[in-house]
Each structure stands twice: as C-alpha cells, then as structure tokens.
Amino acid sequence: MDKILLIKIGALGDVVRTTSLLHALPGEVTWATKKTSFPLLAKNHKIHRTLDITQNFDALLKNEYRLVVNLDEEPMACELAAKAKK
C-alpha cells in the first residue's frame, strides 16, 4: 500500500478542515501534527497513524512516502516536507 505523509500542524480549525482531503488520498496516511490536534484525529479510520512532529521528527524521516503533502508554512513543517523520502 502506498504511504502518504500529510503535514498540518496549524490552528485546530485548519486541521479539521484538512481532514476532507483524506477522501482523495488512497493509501496509508501518516499525519504529522502537534499533540493538541490528536483528539480531533483520533477516531478517523482513514488515518493510519498520527505523530507529534515535535517529538517524532526523526522517526518521520525514516519512512519512505509515495506522496508528501505539506499544508503548513511553519519552518518545521517545511523542513520535514523537504527532507522526507519520496
């Protein structure tokens, strides 16, 4: 199955709005965000796993992804998107 990295760590409302993209992303989605967003994403069956970008940055880089989608302009999100294996 294709692995997809989705990066959205901004405001909680933005995180919720971004979940609509999950219907268009066939594959195993890993969502990189901040811990405060976890409750909003916890019961979504389209998300394979949710990782805290501040705690698991290096772990996210160990995987290879078919697609990396960064919807955030924070430096950490941009760095992760640029360094992620595609």
C-alpha positions in Angstrom: 0.0 0.0 0.0 1.2 3.5 -0.8 2.4 5.5 2.1 1.4 9.2 2.3 2.7 11.8 4.7 0.2 14.7 5.4 1.6 17.6 7.4 -0.8 20.1 9.0 0.2 21.5 12.4 -1.5 24.9 12.4 -4.7 26.0 14.0 -7.2 23.3 15.2 -9.9 24.5 12.8 -7.4 24.2 9.9 -6.6 20.7 11.0 -10.3 19.8 11.0 -10.9 21.3 7.5 -7.9 19.4 6.2 -9.5 16.0 7.0 -11.6 16.4 3.9 -8.5 15.6 1.8 -8.4 12.1 3.3 -11.1 11.0 0.9 -8.9 11.9 -2.1 -5.7 10.2 -0.7 -5.8 6.5 -1.3 -3.1 4.8 0.8 -1.7 4.6 4.3 -1.8 8.1 5.7 0.6 9.3 8.4 -0.5 12.7 9.8 2.3 14.9 11.2 0.8 17.5 13.6 1.1 18.7 17.2 -0.2 16.8 20.2 -3.0 19.3 20.7 -4.6 18.1 17.4 -4.6 14.4 18.3 -8.1 14.3 19.8 -9.5 15.8 16.6 -7.9 13.0 14.5 -8.1 10.0 16.9 -11.2 8.2 15.6 -10.7 8.9 11.9 -10.3 5.5 10.2 -8.6 7.0 7.1 -5.6 7.9 9.2 -3.1 5.0 9.7 -1.2 6.9 12.4 -0.8 10.3 13.9 2.6 11.5 15.0 3.7 14.6 17.0 6.0 16.5 14.7 7.9 17.9 17.7 8.6 14.6 19.3 8.9 12.3 16.2 10.6 14.4 13.6 13.4 11.9 13.0 11.0 8.9 13.1 9.0 10.5 10.3 12.2 10.8 8.2 12.9 7.1 8.5 9.9 6.1 6.3 9.6 6.4 2.6 6.5 8.0 1.2 4.9 8.0 -2.2 3.4 11.4 -1.6 4.2 14.2 0.9 1.5 16.9 1.3 2.6 19.9 3.4 -0.3 22.3 4.1 1.6 24.4 6.6 4.1 27.3 6.4 5.8 26.7 9.8 9.6 26.1 9.3 9.4 22.7 11.0 6.7 21.6 8.6 8.6 22.8 5.6 11.8 21.2 6.7 10.1 17.9 7.2 8.5 18.1 3.7 11.8 18.9 2.1 13.7 16.1 3.9 11.1 13.4 3.7 12.0 10.4 1.4 9.9 10.3 -1.7 
